[in-house]
Amino acid sequence: MPGLIGIGVGPGDVELLTVKAVKAIQNADIIMCPASNENRPSIALSVVSSIIDKSKNQEIIKLIFPMTKDKDILEESWKRNAKIMAETVLKGKNVVYLTVGDPYLYSTWIYMHRDLKEKYPEMNISVIPGIVSIFSFASKVGVSVAEGAEKVAIIPSCYDLSSVKEIARHSESMIFLKDGRYFDQVIEVLKESGFPSDSLFAIGQDLGTENEIIRTMKLGEVNDETLTTKYFSILVVKRV
């Protein structure tokens, strides 16, 4: 039966794909992937490119999601791309949609899936989870995300620094995802919130790729050279 599968391709290392994800990608009629514009490559597609069987001539469709905070533009792109997915499946095609990390953690898939379920309730839709950068990063750094009764906060980009300060007061571990351009401001907020200078500090960018960079130190040792301005970045601070 034709259907749509949302697939998490993980943080960037093709070897971290699940067996189920590899099979779904290789058996699909059409592979869909997100990109910020027509002229930019799809990061999700680049992760899986080595496992795509070129002899099958699978069609690859790039879905465009503009990099903007304008809610109206974002909603229009979600609905437009959900419609493209639905129309393709209704033509009898097996479609997979690739997303970096996991489909249900800060992913555009969430909004499209919601729209698809509302407008096409009979459509066969499933999801294959992916390893998220949080756990890939923890395994590289050798730090526990949480232990015992510790509380963990996960903060996305576009930070409300006042709320970050309040959350930091009640958390043992803070994980910041996506946008390294804000990390310098976050450091000051954490210090103001009572994170001691000997707290573990770990920062990474481009995980799972040949450009991967990881730095680990104490919070009090952080300086301008420590930080990153890359969008796909992760920062973990943990009380010790």
C-alpha positions as CSV (number, residue, x, y, z in Angstrom):
1,M,0.0,0.0,0.0
2,P,1.5,3.4,-1.0
3,G,2.4,5.6,1.9
4,L,4.6,8.3,3.5
5,I,7.4,7.6,5.9
6,G,9.1,10.4,7.9
7,I,12.7,9.3,8.6
8,G,15.1,10.8,11.1
9,V,18.6,10.5,9.6
10,G,20.5,11.4,12.8
11,P,23.1,14.1,13.3
12,G,25.2,13.6,10.2
13,D,26.9,10.2,10.3
14,V,25.4,7.7,7.8
15,E,26.5,4.8,10.0
16,L,24.1,6.0,12.7
17,L,21.1,5.4,10.5
18,T,18.9,2.5,11.7
19,V,18.6,-0.6,9.6
20,K,14.9,0.2,9.3
21,A,15.6,3.6,7.9
22,V,18.1,2.3,5.3
23,K,15.6,-0.2,4.1
24,A,12.8,2.4,3.8
25,I,15.0,4.8,1.9
26,Q,16.3,2.1,-0.5
27,N,12.7,0.8,-1.2
28,A,11.1,4.2,-1.7
29,D,9.8,5.4,-5.1
30,I,10.5,9.0,-4.2
31,I,12.8,10.6,-1.7
32,M,11.8,14.0,-0.4
33,C,14.2,16.2,1.6
34,P,14.2,19.8,3.1
35,A,16.3,22.7,1.9
36,S,16.3,26.4,2.6
37,N,16.2,27.3,-1.1
38,E,16.5,25.7,-4.5
39,N,20.2,26.6,-4.8
40,R,21.2,25.2,-1.4
41,P,22.0,21.5,-0.8
42,S,19.8,19.4,1.6
43,I,21.8,18.4,4.6
44,A,19.4,15.5,5.3
45,L,20.0,14.2,1.8
46,S,23.7,14.5,2.1
47,V,23.7,12.3,5.1
48,V,22.1,9.3,3.2
49,S,23.6,9.9,-0.3
50,S,26.1,7.0,0.0
51,I,23.3,4.5,0.6
52,I,21.1,5.5,-2.3
53,D,21.2,3.0,-5.1
54,K,21.7,5.1,-8.2
55,S,20.6,2.2,-10.5
56,K,17.1,2.4,-9.2
57,N,16.6,6.0,-10.5
58,Q,14.6,7.1,-7.5
59,E,13.2,10.5,-7.9
60,I,14.5,13.1,-5.4
61,I,12.3,16.1,-4.6
62,K,13.7,19.0,-2.7
63,L,11.0,20.7,-0.5
64,I,11.8,24.4,0.2
65,F,11.5,25.8,3.8
66,P,12.7,29.4,3.9
67,M,14.9,30.4,6.8
68,T,12.7,33.0,8.4
69,K,10.9,33.7,11.7
70,D,7.8,35.0,9.9
71,K,5.0,32.7,11.1
72,D,2.8,33.3,8.1
73,I,5.6,32.3,5.7
74,L,6.5,29.3,7.7
75,E,2.9,28.1,7.8
76,E,2.5,28.6,4.1
77,S,5.6,26.5,3.4
78,W,4.4,23.7,5.8
79,K,1.0,23.5,4.1
80,R,2.5,23.7,0.6
81,N,5.0,20.9,1.2
82,A,2.4,18.7,3.0
83,K,0.2,19.1,-0.1
84,I,3.1,18.0,-2.4
85,M,3.6,15.0,-0.2
86,A,0.0,14.0,-0.2
87,E,-0.5,14.4,-3.9
88,T,2.5,12.3,-4.6
89,V,1.4,9.5,-2.3
90,L,-2.2,9.6,-3.8
91,K,-0.6,8.9,-7.2
92,G,0.4,5.5,-5.8
93,K,4.0,6.3,-4.8
94,N,5.9,5.2,-1.8
95,V,7.5,8.4,-0.4
96,V,10.1,9.0,2.3
97,Y,10.8,12.4,3.9
98,L,14.2,12.8,5.4
99,T,14.9,15.1,8.3
100,V,18.1,15.7,10.3
101,G,17.9,14.2,13.9
102,D,14.5,12.9,14.8
103,P,11.2,13.8,13.1
104,Y,9.6,14.7,16.5
105,L,12.3,17.0,17.9
106,Y,12.2,20.6,16.6
107,S,11.5,19.3,13.1
108,T,9.4,20.7,10.2
109,W,7.9,17.2,10.0
110,I,5.8,17.9,13.1
111,Y,3.7,20.6,11.4
112,M,3.4,18.8,8.1
113,H,2.3,15.6,9.7
114,R,-0.3,17.5,11.7
115,D,-1.7,19.1,8.5
116,L,-1.6,15.7,6.7
117,K,-3.5,13.9,9.4
118,E,-6.2,16.6,9.4
119,K,-6.7,16.8,5.6
120,Y,-5.9,13.2,4.6
121,P,-6.9,11.0,7.6
122,E,-6.9,7.8,5.5
123,M,-3.3,8.2,4.3
124,N,-0.8,5.6,5.4
125,I,1.8,7.6,7.4
126,S,4.5,6.2,9.6
127,V,7.7,7.5,11.3
128,I,11.1,6.0,11.8
129,P,13.0,7.7,14.6
130,G,16.6,8.9,14.3
131,I,19.4,9.4,16.8
132,V,19.4,13.1,17.9
133,S,22.6,15.2,18.3
134,I,22.1,15.3,22.1
135,F,22.9,11.6,22.4
136,S,25.5,11.5,19.7
137,F,27.3,14.4,21.3
138,A,27.1,12.8,24.8
139,S,28.7,9.6,23.5
140,K,31.6,11.6,22.0
141,V,32.2,13.8,25.1
142,G,31.5,11.0,27.6
143,V,29.1,13.0,29.7
144,S,25.8,11.8,31.1
145,V,22.7,13.7,29.9
146,A,21.0,12.9,33.2
147,E,21.5,10.7,36.1
148,G,19.6,9.9,39.3
149,A,17.0,12.7,39.8
150,E,18.7,15.3,37.7
151,K,16.6,17.7,35.7
152,V,17.5,18.4,32.1
153,A,16.4,21.4,30.0
154,I,16.5,21.4,26.2
155,I,16.5,24.9,24.6
156,P,16.1,25.5,20.9
157,S,17.3,28.5,18.9
158,C,15.7,32.0,19.1
159,Y,16.3,32.1,22.8
160,D,14.2,34.1,25.2
161,L,17.1,34.8,27.6
162,S,14.9,35.8,30.5
163,S,13.2,32.4,30.4
164,V,16.6,30.7,30.0
165,K,17.8,32.3,33.2
166,E,14.7,31.0,35.1
167,I,15.0,27.5,33.7
168,A,18.7,27.4,34.5
169,R,18.1,28.0,38.1
170,H,16.1,24.7,38.3
171,S,18.2,22.5,36.0
172,E,21.4,20.4,36.5
173,S,22.0,20.0,32.8
174,M,21.3,22.6,30.0
175,I,21.3,21.6,26.4
176,F,21.2,24.3,23.7
177,L,20.5,23.3,20.1
178,K,20.7,24.7,16.6
179,D,22.0,28.2,16.7
180,G,25.5,29.0,17.8
181,R,25.1,32.7,17.1
182,Y,23.4,33.1,20.5
183,F,25.9,31.1,22.6
184,D,27.9,34.0,23.9
185,Q,24.8,35.5,25.4
186,V,23.8,32.2,26.9
187,I,27.1,31.8,28.7
188,E,26.6,35.0,30.6
189,V,23.0,34.0,31.5
190,L,24.2,30.7,32.9
191,K,26.8,32.4,35.1
192,E,24.2,34.8,36.4
193,S,21.8,31.9,37.1
194,G,24.3,30.3,39.5
195,F,26.0,27.7,37.3
196,P,29.5,27.5,39.0
197,S,32.7,28.1,37.1
198,D,33.7,24.5,37.4
199,S,30.6,23.3,35.6
200,L,31.3,21.0,32.6
201,F,31.1,22.9,29.4
202,A,31.0,21.1,26.0
203,I,30.4,22.6,22.6
204,G,30.2,21.0,19.2
205,Q,29.4,21.8,15.5
206,D,28.8,19.7,12.4
207,L,28.6,16.5,14.3
208,G,29.2,13.3,12.4
209,T,30.8,15.1,9.4
210,E,34.4,15.6,8.4
211,N,34.1,19.2,9.7
212,E,33.2,18.1,13.2
213,I,34.6,20.2,16.0
214,I,34.2,19.4,19.7
215,R,35.6,21.3,22.7
216,T,35.3,20.4,26.3
217,M,36.4,22.5,29.4
218,K,35.0,24.2,32.5
219,L,32.5,27.0,32.2
220,G,35.0,29.4,33.8
221,E,37.5,28.7,31.0
222,V,35.2,29.7,28.2
223,N,36.4,32.6,25.9
224,D,35.5,34.0,22.5
225,E,37.6,31.5,20.7
226,T,35.7,28.6,22.4
227,L,32.4,29.6,20.9
228,T,30.9,28.9,17.4
229,T,28.6,30.9,15.1
230,K,27.5,27.9,13.1
231,Y,23.8,27.2,13.0
232,F,24.1,23.5,13.4
233,S,25.7,23.5,16.8
234,I,25.1,22.1,20.3
235,L,26.1,23.3,23.7
236,V,25.9,21.3,26.9
237,V,26.5,22.7,30.4
238,K,26.3,20.5,33.4
239,R,26.7,21.2,37.1
240,V,29.4,19.0,38.7
